[in-house]
């Protein structure tokens, strides 16, 4: 029974880490942070799928899915308030 509980606790911690990373990507401002560094969607319009292009796509996906991200944050906060 205890190994299953340990696995579940580790899995929840991993999910929370990914949620924090998605939150960090979602709050990046394109005009102030991404554009001066050349990390806009125009950089990946050529069709090449490089690591930089995939990261840019992930950043814009997190910015596009802000509402589900807010809901997921609320669920995690309520979960942490109830279960500690």
N, C-alpha and C positions, 0 to 999 in steps of 0.2 A: 504494500500500500504506500509506503513512504517513497520508494523510487518514482512512482507515478506523480506524487505531489511535488517532488523535486523537479521532475521534468516539466510539469505545468508551471511552476514558479519561474524556471529558466526561460520557458517559452514566452510567458507574459513579459518578462524583462526584455527579451529580444524584440517583441512587438512594440514595446514602449520606446525602445531605442530607434526603431524605424519610424515611429510616429514623430519623435523629436527631430529626426533628420528631414522628414517631409515638411514639418513646420518651418524648419530653417530655410528650406528651399522655397516655401510658399511666400515668405515675407521678403524675399529679395526683390528690390526695385529694379526694373529693367533699365530705366533711364539713368539712374544714379550709380548703379553697380555693374550691371551686366553689359550695357552698351559701351562704356569706355574700355572694357577689356575684350570686346569683340565676341561676346557670348550671346548673340541674338539669334533669332530663328533664321534670319537672312544668311547667317554663316553656314547653316546646314541645308540650304535649299538646293545645293548642287547634287544631292542624291548620294553622296559618299557617307557611309556610316562608320565614322571613326569614334573613338572613345569620347572625344570632345563633343561630337554631335549627339551621342547618346546621353551624355550628361546634360547638355542643353535641352534636349527633349524631355528628360526627367524633370528638370527645373520648371519648364513650361507646363508639363502635365500637373505638377503639384500646384502651380498657380491657377490652373484651369479648374482643378477639383477642390477649390477652397471650401465650398459648402459641405461636401461629405467629410472633409478633413475637420471642420468645426464640429460636426456631429460626432465623429469618432473621438475627438478630444473630450467632448462632454461625457461620452460613455466611459472613457478611461478615468476621468475625474470622479464620476459617480462610483465606479468600481473601486477606485482607491479609497474613497471616503467610507464605503461600506466595509471592505475587506482589509483595509490597512495597507 
